[in-house]
Amino acid sequence: MAGAGIAGTGYAGTGISDGGTREIVFLLFPKFSMMAFTCAVEPLRVANRLTDGHRYRWSTVAAVGNTVTASNGMTLMTDHRLEDLTGADMLILCAGFDPQDCFTPAVAALLRRLDRRGTVLGAIDSASLLLAEAGLLDGYNATTHWECLESLAEQYPKVNSKPVIFIIDRRRLTCAGGTAALDMMLHLIRIDCGHRTAAAVSDQFIHASIRDGQEDQRLELSQRLGIGSPKLAQAVRLMEQNLEEPLSMQALAERTGLSLRQMERLFLAGVGQPPNRYYLWLRIERARSLVLYSSQSLGEIAVASGFGSYENFSRAYRRHAGRSPSRDRAESRLGTPAPGHSLMMREPAGEPQPALGP
């Protein structure tokens, strides 16, 4: 299968326009996202059923051993062991929580060796961090799940990280995870088999449209927070854009055309908290992403989250996350959260939600 690029797609990998078979290996890391993995595999199955039955072949490899457990607790027996992998047309890494688990120098060396042989490399969900760690995303446009985007940008400045659902850049495919994996594979099928086949596969999954890769990962602020005020949405957007060097409340009010009192009323009505407290929550949320998904020191994370000292950062973090940042990082690596504590950040208080059921 010759490696000619497809004009206009940004994809310069191996095509199968000659009716050949594309062989894809999925490298699964512990706690990988089962949903994202399934969304990547199932379109290939349906594409085979709708065409000649052999456009795609796929197999699975575990980072360690021959079984791997997903983040939902389900264990999958893989087709091959990592040490048996000598080549592939396309290798797609699948990860989820704690992507650094089992990412060894040997795995990194294998990825670099496959890259030199012309293998197309992909990453789903937080696995983009692993390709970046191996130096294989330097100079590429890439994405990852929005929880990990800050870590990707902070740790790997040579990677052009973007908050979109998927990116195909030359011989690299990266995807935010979740249902975005379905859209990325539909785009691959469209390259390989044509638009009508991709549309038919999408139709099989009751997937009303094949999303463009450049779509934002997250809902619009008004939908995400359930707010209707454009001024409030503007203020929150400014907060999200200025986390490392926080704006003063006065500067925030001036840039949104509000008085301090008006802004406070809007926040209390819209998100249930005064603006300064909500702003602090956003900064801690960013910090926690870096604590869990980066190898940066906690002091560096404190600075990147807009705190003047580690002491202030640790105190605020403990208040919001229920544990210190060092303990949070250690427990997330071990997968043993403290009794009574959730691994999710405490949401800022808002309007009470109606109960479901009697």
N, C-alpha and C positions, 0 to 999 in steps of 0.2 A: 504494500500500500504506500504509494508515493506521497511525499509531504508537501504538496502545493497549498498555498494559502487561499482562502476564499475572500474575494474582494468585498470590502464594505462591512465585514463582520468583526474585524480585529483578530480573527482566528487564523493561525498559521500552523495548525497541526495536521495530522494525517486524515485525509478524506476517504470516503468509501463510495464515491460516485461511480466507481467501476463495478458496483454490486458486490464488493468484498465484504468481509466481516470485521467489525471493530471489536477488539478485545479490551475489556476494561477490568482492571483489578481495583477492588475497594480495600484499602488498608484501614482497619478498624482499631481505634484506640479505646481503652477502658472508659466507660461512662459516655460513649458516643451517643448521639441523638438517634434513636430508632426511627422517629418520625422523618427526619431529614434523609436518613439512609433509604428508607422505604420510598420516599418521594423521588429519590434518584434512580432506584432500581426499577420500579414498576413501569415507568414510561418506556423503558427498554423492552420489557416483556411485551407490552401492548404493541410497540412498533414492530416487533418480530411477527406478532400475530396478524398485523394488518398488511405486512409486506410478504417477503419470500421466506420468512421464518428463520433467517440466519444473519440478519444485518448486525446483530449484537450478540456477543458472548461476554459473560461476566463471571467473576469469581471473587472470593473473599479471602483476606489474609489478616490474621491477628498480629498486633504488634509484639505480643508475647504468647508463646504456646500455640494451641489450635482452638481455643475458645476465648470469647470476649463477652463481657457483660455490659449491656447498654445502661444508660442513666435511668431507665425505667425498671431495672432489675432483671430484665430478660437476658438469658445467656444464649449466645449463638455459636454453634460449632462452625469453624471456618473451613474453607476448601483446602488451604495450604498453610504451611508455616512460613514465617518471614524468611528463614534461612534458605527456603526453596525458591524464593523469588529471584529470578535472574534477569527478567525482562518483561516489558509490557508495552502495548501501544499507548495506553492511557492508565495512569495510576491516580486514584482519587482518595485522599485522606479524609477520614470521617472522625470527628472528635466532638466533645461536648464539654462537660465540666472537667476542670483540671487537665487541660490538654497536654501539659508537660509530663504527665504520668507516662512512663514507658518510652518517652522520646529520648533515646540514647544516642551517643555519638555514632554507634553502628547504624542506627536508623537514618541519621543525617547523611552518613557516608553512602548508604544505599540510594537515597534520593538523588544525591549529586551524581552518582554513577549512572543512574537511569536517565537523568537529564542529559548527560554527555552522550548517551546513546540515542537521544532524540525522543524519549518518552514524553508525552504530554502530561503535565502534572496539574492536579486539581485539589481543591480543599473545600470542605463543607463545614459550616459553622465555625467553631474556634480553631479548626485545623489550619486555618490560614496563618495562625501564629507559629505553627510548626514549620511550614514552608519558609516563613520569614526567618525563623531561627536558623534554618539551614542555609540562609543566604540566597534562597532561590526565588525570592520576590523582589530583590533589589532592582530598581528601575522599571518595575511593572505597576500598572494600576491593579488594585486588589481591594477586596472587601472581606468582612467577617461579620459575625453577629453583633448587633449594636452594643451589647454589653461588653464586648471585647475591643471595640473600635478605638477607644482611647488608649488601650494597651498597645495595640498595633501601631498607632501613630507615635506614641511616646517612645516605645522601645526600638522601633525600626524606622528611623526617619528616611531611609533610602527607598522605602515602599510608599507609593502614592495611594494612601488609603482613602476610600470613598464610602459614604454611608448609603450605598445602594444595595439592591437585592442580589445581583450577581454581576460579575465582570468576566468577559472572555478577552484576554489580551495575549495575542500571539500563542505561545504554547503553555499558557496558564489559564485555569478556570478557578475562580473563587466565588463562594456563595455564602449568603448570610445564614443559611440553614432553614429549618422549618419547611414551609411550602415553597420557599424560594428555590429549593433544590429541584422541584418539579418544573418551574419555569426555565431554569438553566438547562435541564436535560431536554425540554421541549425545543429550546433554541438549538441545541446540538443536533437533535433529530431533524429540525428544519434544514440545517446545513447539510446533513448527510443524505436525507431522504426527500427533501422538498417540503414546501409549505402545506400542501394538502395532507400529507401523512402526519405532520406535526399537529395540524388542526384536528385531524381525526383522533389522534391519541388524546389530545386535550379534551375533546368531546366525550371520550370514554370515561374520563374522570370527573365529569360534570364541572369542568373548569372552564368557565364562560369565556375567558380571554387569556392569551399567552402574554404575560406581562413583559414589558421591556425591561432590560437589565438596569436601566438608569432610574427606575422608580425608587423613591425613598423607602427605607425599611419600615419606618414607624408611621403611625397614624398622624394626621394633622393634629396640631395642638388642641383645637376645639373639640375633636372627637376623643383624643387621648385623655384629656382632663375633664371633658364634659362641660366646657365653658363656652358661653356665647358672646362675651364681650371682646371685640377686636383690640381694645386697649389693654385688656388683661393678657390676651394672647401675645401682644407685642412685648409687654413687660417680661413675660416668662421667656420668650424667645431671646431677649437681650440677656437675661440671666444665664440661659444655657450657652450663649456665645461668649460669656465673660466669667468663666469659672476660675481660671488660674489667677486672674487679676480682677477680683470682684468690684463691681461698681458700687458707689455709695447709694443710699436710698434717695438722696437728693438728686444725684445724677440720673438715676433710673427714672425718677418722676419727671425730670425735665425732658429727657429723651422720648418719653411717651406722651408728653403734653398734659401731664396731670399734676395736681398738687399732692403733697405728701398725704394729706387726709383722704383725698379721693382715691389714691392708689391703695391705701390701707383698706378702705371700704370695699374696693373691688376684690382684693385678695381674700378678705374675710368672707365675702359673699360667694366668691368663685371657688376657692380651694380650702376654705375653712381655717386659714392661718394668716397671720400678718406677713408682709412681704419679706422681712428680714429672716424670719424663721423658715419660710419656704425656700429662700435662696440658700440658706445653710444646708437644708435637706438635699438640694440639688448637688451641692459641692461634696457632701458626704457620699451621695450616690455615685458620683464620679470616682471618688477616692476608693470606694469599695470595689468597683470594677477593676481598678489598678491593683488593689490588694490581692484579689482573687486570681486575676489573669495576667499579671506581669511579674517580673523578677526585680523590679525597681525596689530600692530600699524604702523603708517606711518614711524616712526623712525626705526623700525625693518626692514621694507621693504627697506628703503634707504640703510641699511647695507647689506642686502641680495642681493642688486643689484649693489654693488660695489661702493657706494658713501661715501665719507669721512664725509659728514655732511648733515643734512636734508635740509639746505638752498640750497646747490648745487643740491641736488636731486629734490627739488620742482621747482627750476628754470629750470632745464633740462626737467622735466616732463611737465611743462606748455608749454615750447617751442614746444614739440613734440605732446602732446595730445590736446593742445588748451585750457586747463584748469588746475587748480591745482589738485594735487592728492586728497586732502580732498573734493574738490567740485566734482571731478569725482566720488569718492566713494558715496557721498551723492546722486548725481543725478541718478547714476545707480540703487541705492536702490529704488528711487522713480519712476524710469522709465521716467524721464523728462530731456532729454539732453538739454543743452543750445542752443538757436537759432543759426543756422549757423554752429554748430559743429557736427561732426559725432562721433558716439561711437567707430569707428574704429581708430586705430592708423594711423598716416600719414606714408605711405610707403616711404622708401628712394627713392630719384629720380633715375630713370633709363632711359633706352632708350624709346623714345616716341612710343606708341602703335598705330597701324593702326586703323582708324575709321571703325565702322561697318555701312554699309549702305551708302546711298548717302550723 
